[in-house]
Amino acid sequence: MRLITSCWGTAIERISALTEFYLKPLAQKLPSFLKDTIDRINKIDKLNEKGPLPPGTLLVSWDIVAMFPKIDNCLGLSAVKEALDSRSILSPSTDCILEAVQICLASNNSEFGGKHYVQRHGTAMGPKNVCSYADLAMSKIDKLSCTGDTIKPNLGWHYRDDIVEV
């Protein structure tokens, strides 16, 4: 049993790495994408170069607790599909990569106390494609949040689960 699990784990790791190869450039092109803390500081410096923010501007920052397991799989897969469909080169096909992402989501297993568990909602934090998957899902949430009649941010950045809006 241990050998089969190890081989299957290796296959899932490879599938995850393959999907990350195609998802990462799409996630990095998102207008809200922050690479790291230095990128955040540089963007704030560029914002400051434009002069003071308008009166009444509200700066908001928040942290999404346990973001990866909370991402709805339908929303995440929809975001991945939209991003893949936006590519200029559609090879491999969107359906092929999307199916590979679905395999990764369905194979999020872990062992605790001698028992195996499969995560059925959201994604685990270990797979190689999880950060790009989460960035793309958050982008879809960003778009949905800006369609209402309430407060609309002028700009928003996020680094995984840390979000800044102006």
N, C-alpha and C positions, 0 to 999 in steps of 0.2 A: 504493500500500500504506500509506503514512504517513497519508493522509487517512482511510482506512477504520479504521485502528487508532485514530486520534484520535476519530472519531465513536463507535466502539465503547467506547472508554475513557470518554467522556462519558456514554454510556448506563449503563455499569456504575456510574459515580460517582453517577448519579441513583438507580439502584436501591438502591445502598448507603445513600444518604442517606434514601431512603424507608423502608427497613427499620430504620434507626437511629431514626427518628421513633417507631416502635412498640416497639422493643426497649429504648431508653434508660430510659423510665419504669419498665419491668419490672425492669431491672437495678438501678435506684436504690432499689427497694423491698426488695431482698434484705437480710436481717438482717446479713449479713457485709459489706455495701457500705460502703466508705470513699470519700468524695468527693475528699479530698486530705489533705495533711499536717495542716492546721488541724483538719479533721474528726477525724483520728486523735488529736490532742492533746486535743481536747474530749471525746472518748469515754473516753480514759484519765483525764482529770480527773473525769468523772462516776463512773467505776469507783472512783477513789480516795476520792470522797465517801462511799462505802458503808463505808469502813473498810478495815483491813488484809485482805489475801487470806488464806485459810485456810492453816495450816501445810502444807508439802509441795506448795504450788501451784508449777507449773512454767510459766514464761513462755517461749514459743517464738516465734521469728521466722525466716522464711526467704524466699529469693528464688528464684523459678522462672526458670531461665535459658532463654531462647528459648521462652517460653511459647506465643506465638501459633502458631508452626509445629508445636508439639508437641500441640496440642489435637486429639484424635481427632475427625474430622468427624462420625461417627455419634453420638458422645457429645454434641458441640456442638449438632447438629441436634435431638437428643432433648431437650436442655435448653431450647432455644429453643421447641420444640413445647409442652413442659410449661408454660413461662412464658406463651406466647400463649394456651393453653387456659384459663389462670387469669384472663384478663381478664374484666371485667364486660361490656364491649361487644366482641363478637366480629366486628366489621367493621373492616377487611376480614378475610376468613376466615383462620384459622390456616394452611390449606393454601396460600393465595395468598402470604402473607408468607414462609412456609417455603420455597416455591419460589423466591422472590426471593433469599432468603439462599443457597440452593443455587446459584443462578446466580452470585452474587458469589464463592462458594467455588470454583466451577469456572472462574472467569475471572481468577484470580490469576496474571497473567502479568507477566514482567519481561524486560528486555533486559540482557544482559551479554556483552561482547566481540563485539557484532554478532549474537548469537544470541538467540532468544526462548525463554523457559522458562515452563512452566506448573507452578505449585505444586499437587501432588496430595494432599498431606496437610497438615492444619492450615490456617491462614489467614495471609495476608500482614499486615504492620503498617500498610499504607496506607489501606485502605478506611474510610469513615466509620463503619461499623457494627461494626468489629472489637473495640472496647473493650467494648461492651455484649454482644456475642457471647461474648467471653472471660469476662466477669463471670458470665453465665448458665451457661456451661460449668463454671466453677470452683464455682459454687453446687451443681451436680449432683455434682461430685467431693467437695465438703464433705459433702453428705448421705451419699454412699457411704462415706466414711471414718468416719462416726460410727455405722455400723451393726454394726461388729465387736465382739468381746469384749475388745479391748485398750483402751488409754487413749482416753478420750473427752473432748474439750475442753469446758469450761463455756461458752466463747464463742470466736468467731473472727471476725476482720475481715481483709479484704484489699483492697488497692488494686492492681488489675491483677495483677502478679506478685509483689508484696510482701505477705507473710502474717504475721499476728500471732495467736497462740492462747494462751489462758489455761486 
